[in-house]
Amino acid sequence: MRATLMYGAGDVRVEDVPDPVLQQPTDALVRVLRACVCGSDLHPYHGKPASETGSPMGHEFLGVVEELGSEVSGLSKGDVVIAPFMWADNTCDFCREGLQTSCRNGGGWGSPGVGGGQAEAVRVPQAQGTLVKAPVDEDSPLLPSLLTLSDVFPTGYHCASTAGVGEGKTVTVIGDGAVGLCAALSARLLGAERIILMGRHEDRTDLGVEFGATDVVPERGEEGIAHVQELTGGDGTHAVLEAVGYLNAYDTALGVVRPGGSISRVGVPQYTEGNIGRDPFMKNVTLTGGVAPARAYIERLLPAVLEGRVEPGRVFDTTVDIEGVPDGYRAMDQRHSLKVLVNP
């Protein structure tokens, strides 16, 4: 089969690899219907050391069950299923607490012996706990939106939920990437009164407004902070949803959060030091967020997608086949695409 491998920074190749096979009775084999390139895939794309052995890529996919291990129940061959971006048994103590990303028997796509989602098929460990059945056909027009349930939509929802977004709250979203836009969408679902989207790409912020943003702030740094403060009468917002992962975005979050407010970070941090000192302490700021346990949110968000109340799949603005994945990486890296959909 064909699969995507990364050999180093900027070196993405699509190659023939062995077909996946069942290895454990808890496995399933899934034929991939849709996958995508994630903004977090660009981090190794920028900095991965060169290697003679490529790393399987892709952690967001949905597909069709082709085979099931003997210990897997609740799924059938032919089911369309959504795979969260980490696999988990969904039964251990951490999973029961809604932290499937800390599953004692879980792991990540592309780990040893497990392929990535940017491929024609994937072996899914802990299939019964990992996969969520979607009651749609293989050619459903909902597939792009269902695919977002693998990562970006639950990540945006996790960001808003952990920040305490609710009725009457004011929110600043930092970042107009797919996760930021899904955070704005999630803030709207949770009843936020005002949603300020900080982003400077007009095509993206226009979509953010359709997703629920009430204001757009294109400026960055101190100028952007001043604009948000002006919009909020100098108070800042109750919640700040940081979907970028760079230190300047975190500094902006500190500048726009209201006293007693929350900053939720879901952009993978690309820094090791940041201000947690006197200023946020004196303002009683809560720092929260983290890697989103997507599996905990999929079934909660699935009805909104199936009923057409939300269309998070609109974040996909480019589609490639499996051979076009390297071009997809380049398009996202050069900001020509918001998020690339892969149709193997």
C-alpha positions as CSV (number, residue, x, y, z in Angstrom):
1,M,0.0,0.0,0.0
2,R,1.0,3.7,-0.3
3,A,1.8,5.7,2.9
4,T,3.4,9.0,3.8
5,L,6.8,9.0,5.5
6,M,8.9,11.9,6.7
7,Y,12.7,11.5,6.4
8,G,13.6,14.9,7.8
9,A,12.8,18.6,7.7
10,G,10.9,19.3,4.5
11,D,11.4,15.8,3.2
12,V,8.0,14.1,2.9
13,R,7.7,11.1,0.6
14,V,4.9,8.7,-0.4
15,E,6.2,5.2,-0.7
16,D,5.1,1.6,-0.9
17,V,5.0,-0.1,2.5
18,P,3.8,-3.5,3.7
19,D,0.0,-3.8,4.1
20,P,-1.0,-3.7,7.7
21,V,-2.1,-6.9,9.4
22,L,-3.8,-7.8,12.6
23,Q,-1.2,-8.3,15.3
24,Q,-3.3,-8.4,18.5
25,P,-6.9,-9.7,19.1
26,T,-7.8,-6.1,20.1
27,D,-6.7,-4.7,16.7
28,A,-8.8,-3.6,13.7
29,L,-7.7,-2.9,10.1
30,V,-9.2,0.3,8.7
31,R,-9.2,1.4,5.1
32,V,-8.7,5.1,5.1
33,L,-11.5,7.2,3.5
34,R,-10.2,10.6,4.5
35,A,-7.1,11.9,6.3
36,C,-5.5,15.3,6.5
37,V,-2.4,17.3,7.3
38,C,-2.3,18.9,10.7
39,G,-0.7,22.2,11.7
40,S,1.3,20.2,14.3
41,D,2.7,18.1,11.4
42,L,4.6,21.3,10.4
43,H,6.7,21.2,13.5
44,P,8.7,18.1,12.5
45,Y,8.4,19.4,8.9
46,H,10.5,22.4,10.0
47,G,12.9,20.7,12.5
48,K,13.0,16.9,12.2
49,P,16.6,15.6,11.9
50,A,17.4,13.8,8.7
51,S,17.1,10.0,9.0
52,E,17.6,7.0,6.7
53,T,14.3,5.6,8.0
54,G,11.2,7.6,7.4
55,S,8.6,8.2,10.1
56,P,4.9,7.3,9.3
57,M,2.9,10.5,9.3
58,G,-0.7,11.4,10.0
59,H,-2.8,11.3,13.1
60,E,-6.3,12.3,11.8
61,F,-8.3,9.8,9.8
62,L,-11.6,8.1,9.3
63,G,-12.3,5.0,7.3
64,V,-14.0,1.7,6.9
65,V,-13.5,-1.4,9.1
66,E,-12.0,-4.2,6.9
67,E,-11.0,-6.7,9.6
68,L,-11.5,-7.1,13.3
69,G,-9.5,-9.0,16.0
70,S,-11.3,-11.7,17.9
71,E,-11.6,-9.6,21.1
72,V,-13.2,-6.5,19.4
73,S,-16.9,-6.1,20.0
74,G,-19.4,-3.3,19.1
75,L,-17.9,-2.9,15.6
76,S,-18.6,-4.7,12.3
77,K,-16.8,-5.0,9.0
78,G,-18.0,-2.2,6.8
79,D,-18.6,0.3,9.6
80,V,-17.5,3.9,8.9
81,V,-15.4,4.9,11.9
82,I,-13.6,7.9,13.3
83,A,-10.2,7.5,14.8
84,P,-9.1,10.1,17.5
85,F,-5.6,11.3,17.2
86,M,-4.4,8.9,19.9
87,W,-5.5,5.4,20.5
88,A,-6.7,4.2,23.9
89,D,-8.5,1.3,25.5
90,N,-11.2,3.7,26.9
91,T,-11.4,1.5,30.1
92,C,-8.4,2.4,32.2
93,D,-8.7,4.8,35.1
94,F,-7.3,7.7,33.1
95,C,-9.7,7.0,30.3
96,R,-12.7,6.8,32.7
97,E,-11.6,10.3,33.9
98,G,-11.8,11.6,30.3
99,L,-8.0,11.6,29.8
100,Q,-7.6,9.1,27.0
101,T,-4.4,10.8,25.9
102,S,-2.9,9.4,29.2
103,C,-4.3,5.9,28.6
104,R,-2.2,3.3,30.3
105,N,-2.5,1.0,27.3
106,G,-2.7,3.7,24.6
107,G,-0.3,5.4,22.2
108,G,0.1,7.5,19.1
109,W,-0.2,6.9,15.4
110,G,3.2,6.4,13.7
111,S,4.6,4.8,16.9
112,P,6.6,1.5,16.4
113,G,4.5,-1.1,14.7
114,V,1.6,1.3,14.1
115,G,1.3,3.3,10.9
116,G,0.2,6.8,10.3
117,G,-3.2,8.0,9.0
118,Q,-1.8,9.6,5.8
119,A,-1.9,6.2,4.2
120,E,-4.3,3.9,2.4
121,A,-4.9,1.7,5.5
122,V,-4.0,1.6,9.2
123,R,-3.8,-1.0,11.9
124,V,-5.7,0.3,14.9
125,P,-4.7,-1.0,18.3
126,Q,-7.3,-1.1,21.1
127,A,-9.9,-0.7,18.4
128,Q,-12.9,-1.2,20.6
129,G,-12.0,1.7,22.8
130,T,-10.5,3.9,20.1
131,L,-12.9,3.9,17.1
132,V,-16.2,5.6,17.1
133,K,-18.8,4.5,14.6
134,A,-20.4,7.1,12.4
135,P,-23.8,6.2,10.9
136,V,-23.0,7.4,7.4
137,D,-22.1,5.9,4.1
138,E,-18.6,5.9,2.5
139,D,-19.6,8.7,0.1
140,S,-21.3,10.9,2.7
141,P,-20.9,14.6,2.1
142,L,-20.4,14.8,5.9
143,L,-17.0,13.1,5.7
144,P,-14.9,16.3,6.0
145,S,-16.8,17.5,9.0
146,L,-16.7,14.0,10.6
147,L,-12.9,13.9,10.0
148,T,-12.5,17.1,12.1
149,L,-13.8,15.0,15.1
150,S,-10.5,13.2,14.9
151,D,-8.6,16.2,16.2
152,V,-9.2,19.9,15.4
153,F,-12.9,20.1,16.5
154,P,-12.4,18.3,19.8
155,T,-9.2,20.3,20.4
156,G,-11.0,23.6,19.8
157,Y,-13.8,22.4,22.1
158,H,-11.3,21.2,24.8
159,C,-9.8,24.7,24.6
160,A,-13.1,26.4,25.2
161,S,-14.4,23.9,27.7
162,T,-11.4,23.9,30.0
163,A,-11.4,27.8,29.9
164,G,-14.9,27.8,31.3
165,V,-16.6,29.3,28.3
166,G,-20.3,29.6,28.8
167,E,-23.4,31.8,28.7
168,G,-22.5,35.5,28.9
169,K,-18.8,35.0,28.8
170,T,-16.4,37.0,26.6
171,V,-13.7,35.2,24.7
172,T,-10.5,36.0,22.8
173,V,-9.3,33.3,20.3
174,I,-5.6,33.7,19.4
175,G,-4.9,32.1,16.0
176,D,-6.8,31.8,12.8
177,G,-5.7,28.2,11.9
178,A,-8.0,25.3,11.9
179,V,-7.9,24.8,15.7
180,G,-8.4,28.5,16.4
181,L,-11.4,28.5,14.1
182,C,-12.8,25.4,15.7
183,A,-12.2,27.1,19.1
184,A,-14.4,30.0,18.0
185,L,-17.0,27.6,16.8
186,S,-16.9,25.8,20.1
187,A,-17.2,29.0,22.1
188,R,-20.3,29.8,20.1
189,L,-21.7,26.3,20.9
190,L,-21.0,26.9,24.6
191,G,-23.0,30.2,24.6
192,A,-20.2,32.8,24.6
193,E,-21.6,36.4,24.4
194,R,-18.7,37.9,22.5
195,I,-15.9,36.1,20.6
196,I,-12.9,38.2,19.5
197,L,-10.8,36.4,16.9
198,M,-7.1,37.5,16.6
199,G,-5.9,36.7,13.1
200,R,-4.6,38.5,10.1
201,H,-5.6,36.2,7.2
202,E,-8.9,37.7,5.9
203,D,-10.1,34.5,4.2
204,R,-9.7,32.6,7.5
205,T,-11.1,35.3,9.8
206,D,-14.1,35.6,7.4
207,L,-14.8,31.9,8.1
208,G,-14.2,32.6,11.8
209,V,-17.0,35.2,11.7
210,E,-19.3,32.6,10.1
211,F,-18.3,30.2,12.8
212,G,-19.3,32.7,15.5
213,A,-16.7,35.3,16.0
214,T,-18.2,38.7,16.7
215,D,-15.0,40.8,16.3
216,V,-11.7,40.4,14.4
217,V,-8.4,41.9,15.6
218,P,-5.7,41.6,12.9
219,E,-2.9,43.3,14.8
220,R,-0.3,41.4,16.8
221,G,1.8,42.1,19.9
222,E,1.2,45.2,21.9
223,E,-1.0,46.7,19.2
224,G,-3.2,43.7,19.2
225,I,-3.4,43.7,23.0
226,A,-4.4,47.4,22.9
227,H,-7.2,46.7,20.4
228,V,-8.7,43.9,22.5
229,Q,-8.5,46.0,25.6
230,E,-10.2,48.8,23.7
231,L,-13.0,46.4,22.6
232,T,-13.5,45.3,26.2
233,G,-13.4,48.6,28.0
234,G,-9.9,47.9,29.3
235,D,-10.9,44.7,31.1
236,G,-9.9,42.0,28.7
237,T,-12.0,38.8,28.2
238,H,-13.1,36.1,30.6
239,A,-11.4,33.4,28.5
240,V,-8.5,33.4,26.2
241,L,-8.1,30.4,23.8
242,E,-4.5,30.1,22.6
243,A,-4.3,27.9,19.6
244,V,-0.9,28.8,18.2
245,G,1.8,27.4,20.6
246,Y,4.4,30.2,20.3
247,L,5.6,32.4,23.2
248,N,4.4,35.6,21.6
249,A,0.9,34.1,21.5
250,Y,1.1,33.2,25.1
251,D,2.4,36.7,26.0
252,T,-0.6,38.1,24.0
253,A,-2.9,35.9,26.1
254,L,-1.6,37.3,29.3
255,G,-2.2,40.8,27.9
256,V,-5.8,40.3,27.0
257,V,-7.1,38.1,29.8
258,R,-9.5,39.7,32.3
259,P,-8.7,39.6,36.0
260,G,-10.1,36.2,37.3
261,G,-10.1,34.9,33.8
262,S,-8.6,31.7,32.2
263,I,-6.0,31.1,29.5
264,S,-6.4,27.7,27.8
265,R,-3.5,26.6,25.7
266,V,-4.0,23.9,23.0
267,G,-1.3,25.0,20.5
268,V,1.6,22.6,21.1
269,P,4.1,24.8,23.0
270,Q,7.2,25.6,21.0
271,Y,8.8,27.2,24.1
272,T,10.0,26.0,27.5
273,E,9.8,29.3,29.5
274,G,7.0,31.7,29.9
275,N,5.6,34.2,32.4
276,I,3.9,32.5,35.3
277,G,5.0,35.1,37.9
278,R,3.6,38.0,39.7
279,D,1.3,39.5,37.0
280,P,-0.9,36.5,36.3
281,F,-0.7,35.7,40.0
282,M,-2.0,39.1,41.0
283,K,-4.8,38.9,38.4
284,N,-5.9,35.5,39.6
285,V,-5.5,34.1,36.1
286,T,-6.0,30.4,35.6
287,L,-3.7,28.6,33.2
288,T,-5.3,25.5,31.7
289,G,-5.7,23.5,28.5
290,G,-3.3,20.9,27.2
291,V,-3.4,18.0,24.8
292,A,-7.0,17.4,24.0
293,P,-8.5,13.9,24.8
294,A,-10.4,13.9,21.5
295,R,-12.0,10.5,22.3
296,A,-13.8,12.1,25.3
297,Y,-15.5,14.6,23.1
298,I,-16.3,12.8,19.8
299,E,-19.7,11.3,20.9
300,R,-20.7,14.7,22.5
301,L,-20.0,16.6,19.3
302,L,-21.1,14.0,16.7
303,P,-24.8,14.9,16.8
304,A,-24.1,18.5,15.9
305,V,-22.3,17.4,12.8
306,L,-24.8,14.7,11.8
307,E,-27.7,17.2,12.3
308,G,-25.9,19.9,10.3
309,R,-25.9,22.4,13.1
310,V,-22.1,22.9,12.6
311,E,-19.9,22.4,9.5
312,P,-16.3,22.3,10.9
313,G,-15.2,20.6,7.7
314,R,-15.2,24.0,6.1
315,V,-11.7,24.4,7.4
316,F,-10.5,22.2,4.6
317,D,-9.7,24.4,1.6
318,T,-7.4,22.0,-0.4
319,T,-7.9,18.3,-1.3
320,V,-5.1,16.0,-2.5
321,D,-4.8,12.3,-3.2
322,I,-2.2,10.2,-1.4
323,E,0.4,11.1,-4.0
324,G,-0.2,14.7,-3.4
325,V,0.5,14.7,0.3
326,P,4.0,16.3,-0.1
327,D,2.4,19.1,-2.0
328,G,-0.2,19.4,0.8
329,Y,2.6,19.9,3.3
330,R,4.2,22.6,1.2
331,A,0.8,24.4,0.7
332,M,0.2,24.6,4.4
333,D,3.8,25.5,5.2
334,Q,3.6,28.4,2.7
335,R,0.2,29.5,4.1
336,H,-1.4,28.8,0.8
337,S,-3.9,26.4,2.5
338,L,-5.6,26.5,5.8
339,K,-5.9,22.7,6.1
340,V,-5.3,20.0,3.5
341,L,-7.8,17.1,3.1
342,V,-6.3,13.8,1.9
343,N,-8.6,11.5,-0.1
344,P,-6.5,8.4,-0.7
